[in-house]
Amino acid sequence: MARWFNEDPEYSQITPEEKAKRDRIVAIMSKWTQEMEGYSYLGSNPGVKEDDYEDIAEEIMAAFKI
């Protein structure tokens, strides 16, 4: 389960910087997420194609300048 963020540091499991990094990674992954089985309604089986893993990794690396 993901660690949660709260603006009050006493109740947060991650720092604002960690949350910002996680949000950037989630945004990149969301951009690559697609319907995997071609059903007629959206969101029935979302996922990321294995063939796209390297491209996603490159985009994450570029986002963090690594």
C-alpha positions as CSV (number, residue, x, y, z in Angstrom):
1,M,0.0,0.0,0.0
2,A,1.3,3.5,-0.9
3,R,2.5,5.7,1.9
4,W,0.2,8.7,2.3
5,F,0.8,12.4,2.4
6,N,-0.7,15.0,4.7
7,E,0.2,18.7,4.7
8,D,0.7,18.4,8.5
9,P,4.2,16.7,8.8
10,E,3.1,15.0,12.0
11,Y,0.5,13.0,10.2
12,S,2.3,12.4,6.9
13,Q,4.3,9.3,5.9
14,I,6.2,11.1,3.1
15,T,7.6,14.5,2.5
16,P,6.2,17.0,0.1
17,E,9.2,16.4,-2.2
18,E,8.6,12.7,-2.2
19,K,4.9,13.2,-3.0
20,A,5.8,15.5,-5.9
21,K,8.2,12.9,-7.3
22,R,5.5,10.2,-6.9
23,D,2.9,12.4,-8.6
24,R,5.3,12.9,-11.6
25,I,5.8,9.2,-12.0
26,V,2.1,8.5,-11.7
27,A,1.4,11.1,-14.4
28,I,3.8,9.5,-16.8
29,M,2.4,6.1,-16.2
30,S,-1.1,7.3,-16.6
31,K,-0.2,8.8,-20.0
32,W,0.9,5.4,-21.2
33,T,-2.0,3.4,-19.7
34,Q,-4.5,2.1,-22.2
35,E,-7.3,-0.4,-22.6
36,M,-5.7,-3.8,-22.8
37,E,-8.5,-5.9,-24.2
38,G,-10.4,-3.6,-26.6
39,Y,-13.7,-3.7,-24.8
40,S,-16.3,-1.1,-25.9
41,Y,-16.3,0.8,-22.6
42,L,-13.4,2.6,-21.2
43,G,-11.6,1.5,-18.1
44,S,-12.6,-2.1,-18.2
45,N,-9.1,-3.5,-18.2
46,P,-6.4,-0.7,-18.1
47,G,-2.7,-1.5,-18.3
48,V,0.6,-0.7,-19.8
49,K,2.1,-2.8,-22.7
50,E,5.3,-4.5,-21.8
51,D,6.8,-3.3,-25.1
52,D,6.5,0.3,-23.7
53,Y,8.4,-0.3,-20.5
54,E,11.7,1.0,-21.9
55,D,10.1,4.1,-23.3
56,I,8.4,4.8,-20.0
57,A,11.6,4.3,-18.1
58,E,13.3,6.7,-20.5
59,E,10.6,9.3,-19.8
60,I,10.8,8.9,-16.1
61,M,14.6,9.2,-16.2
62,A,14.3,12.4,-18.3
63,A,11.8,13.8,-15.9
64,F,14.3,13.3,-13.0
65,K,17.4,14.1,-15.1
66,I,19.0,10.7,-14.4
